């Protein structure tokens, strides 16, 4: 009967001190946030760029600012009440007086991402939009500190591909996975191991216009790191992984030194 011992620890069972079922409770959300933060890794931090000083103004770049990938597909997925993005996490920090966020840029990414979702695109498969010049100018006038966010969806037997057109389609993969494969070929010209061309253009524009550049990697597997590893124009990199429902706020915690 030892093999059934695991059922004692299933979230469907009463875990509260008074016998209450606390699945999805504020206590669980806070535990998720703390666990996500403790699992993140600061890969790079030159010149004490992080944590952000109280009151720092920041501009958030990249569609992954609002498109937070909480976890992988299939058995890597879980049902949650909500998912908090990096943008939402930074708004919490703004309300606490820790930072000030350039709102028009954040609103732009939210709008274009919702438009792509409305067209049937699933999270992780949206295209990186070009930055409107007026928003770039506004962000540059607002601050010298930019935070770039990059995300990747993870799925068994198809993610972290090297070249588009060489994806391995297994007979065991269903129609949904096949559609994801097809979409991935459109979005990631060299495979999702590398930055897409649109992502590379966004990174280049940010580096050219901002003195301080911080990168947040919302990924669940191996990706190319050469583009930021030895680049002096990118001073800090946070490997935030796929942090679950509170992952965006957990990343904001680390960026602000909380």
N, C-alpha and C positions, 0 to 999 in steps of 0.2 A: 504493500500500500504506500510505500515511500514515494512512488512516482506521482501520487496525488497530493503530496505535501505542498506543491506549488500553488494549489488552489487557495491555500491559506493567505496567499499574498496577492491574489488577483484584485484589481481595483473595484470589481463588482461587489466585494464583500465589505461589511461594516469595518471601517478603520478608525473611526472617531473614538475618543476615550469613553463616550457615553453610548456607544453602539451605533452612532449615526453613519450613514453612507456618505463619505466625503469626496467621492469621485467628482472631478471637475470643480471642486470648491476653490475659494480664494486661497486656501492653504496649498492646494495642489498647483495652482497657477504661480504662486510665489516660489514654490519648490522648483518648478520648471524654469523659471527665470534665473534662479540662483545656480541651478545645475548647468544651464546653458552658458552663463557667464564664466563659471569655473572651468568649463571645457574649452573656452576660446584661447587662442594663442597669439601673442603679440610677436609677429615675425620681424618687424623692423620698427625702429623708433629713434631716428637721428635728431640730435639737437634738442631732445626733450619736447618733441612736438606733442606727444600725448603724456598725460591727459590734458585735455583742453582746459585752459584757464577759465575761471568763472567769468561769464559775460562775453565769451568769445563769439563773434559772429561767424556763421558758417553757411556755405552754399552746398546743397546736396545734389550731386550729379549721378546720372545713370538710372535707367528704368527700374533697376533692382532696388532703388530707394523705396519704391512703393510695392514692388513685386517681390515680396519676401517668400522664399521657399522654405517651408517649415521642416520638410523631411523628404524621403525618397518615395518612389512609387511602390505599388504592390504591398509586400509585407513590411516595407519601410514607412508606410503611411499610417496615420492614426486619425480618428475623428476628434475634432476639437471644437470648442465653443466659438473661438475666434482666432485670428492670427494677427499679431502686431508687427508691422513693418518697421524698418529703420526710421522712416519718416515719422511714423507715429511715436516711436520711442524717443526721437529727438524733440518732438513736440511736448512730450511729458517733461523732458529736461528743460525746455524753454519755459514751461509753466512754473517750474521750480526755480527759475532765475539762473540756471546754469549756463545756457547758451541762447543765442538769437539766431533763428533760421530764416533764410531768404525765402519767404512764402511763395512769391510768384513762380519760382522755378519748381518748387515742390508741387504746386497746383498743376503745373504743366505736365509733369510726369504722371500724376494721378489721372489726369484727363486722357492722355494718349494711351495709357495702359488699359483703362476701362473701355476705350474705343476698340482696342484689339481684342479684349475679352468678349465684347459684344459681337465681334465678327467670328467668334468660335475658337479663338486661340486660347490654349490652356497655359496656366502659369509655368514659367520657365522657357516658353517657346515664343515669347513676344520679341519683336525686333527693337533694337536700340534706336530711338528717334534722333534726328539731327537737332542740335540745340539752336533755337531761334536766336538770331543776333541780338535782338533787343533784350532778351532774358540774360544772355551772356554778359552784355554790357551792364545791365542792372546788378547782376550778381557780383561783377568785378568792382563796381562802385560801392557795393555793400560791404565786401570783405576781401581779405587776401587769403582766406583759408577755405579750401574745397575738400569735400569728402566724396570720393567716388565709390559707388557700390556695384559689385559684379555678382550675379547669381547664376547657378546652374542647377537644373533638375537632375535627379539621379534615378536610373531605372536599370534593373538587372539585364545584362547581356546586350546593352546598346549604348550606354552613356560613355563619356570620355573617348569618343572616336577621334581618330587622327585625321582622316580625310573624308569629306563628303563624297558620297557615291560608292564608298567601300564599307558601308554598314552591313553587319551580318544579321540577316533576318532568319530567325529560327522558326521551324515548323510549330514550335510550342507557343510562339507569341501570338496574342490575339489581335483583333482588328484595331483596338485602341493603341496598342504598342506600335503597330505598323504605321498608324497615322502620325504618331509622335516621331517615328524614324523619318518619315517623309518630311515632316515639318523641320526637324533638326537639320536636314540636308539643305533646306532653303535658308535657314537663319545662320548656320555656322559653316562658312565656306571651306574652312580647313578642318572642320570637326570641332566639337565642343570642348576639346582639350585646350584649344587656343582661343584667344579673343576673336570675336567676329570682326569683320572689316569695319562695321559701324561702331562697335565698341572701341576699336583702336583709334578711330577718328575722334571719338568723344574724349578718350584719355589724352590724346595729343593736344586737343583744344584746351582742355583743363590745365595741362602742364604749361602751356604757352601763356596762360592768362592769370595764373594764381601762384603766389610765392610759396605757400604751404599746401601740399597735397597729401591727403590721407586716403588709403584704400581699405575698404571692408569687403572681404571675400565671403559671400554667402553660398558656399559650395559643400557638396557631400562626398567628394572624391578627389582624385589627383587632377591637377590642372597645371598648365604652364605657368611658371613664376618668373621666367627670364625678363619679362617686360617691366617688372618692378624691382627685381632683386638687386641689381647694381645701378639703378637709375637714380642719380642725385636729385632729380626733380620730384621724386616721390619719397617723402621723408618717413612716412609711417604706414605700416600694413597690419591690419587685424584679421587673422584667420578666424572668422566667426562661425564657420561650418553651417549646418542647418539646425538651428537652435530651438525648433518647436514653436509652440503658440506664443511664447514670450521672447523669442529670439531677437527680434528687433529692439526691444527694450533692454535686453541683456547686453546687446552690442553698444547701445547708447550709454548704459551704465559704465562700461569699460572706457569708452571714448571720453567720458566726463570724469573718470577717476572715482566713480562710486562703487 
